[in-house]
Each structure stands twice: as C-alpha cells, then as structure tokens.
Amino acid sequence: MANYAKYHLQLKPGTNVAMLNMMLYYIMQEGIEDQQFIEARTEGYEDFKSIC
C-alpha cells in the first residue's frame, strides 16, 4: 500500500499510538475535524477535546 500513498510514515514498533495522538492533536489544533462524523459516531468528544 505504501507504493500508492502520497506520503508514507514508516513507524517503528511501539510508536503507532504516539503517531495517532500527534495526528489527532494536529487535526484539533487546525480545526479540521469532520463534525458530522464526530456527531454521528462518537460520544464525549468535546470532553476529550477540552483536556487536550
């Protein structure tokens, strides 16, 4: 799949959670969340966002 990707981030074992946290932090800081998706499929997002 990496051959088809525009960007490929090679992860080291045990770093996948850190990468996902970084991506979520960036998405929240830039305000590019998909609000429709969040409202339809999550619970407690605003509480989570307030502690980040």
Protein Blocks (a to p, Z undefined) as FASTA:
>chain_A
ZZmpmbdcdddehilmmmmmmmmmmmmmnopacfklmmmmgghklmmmmmZZ
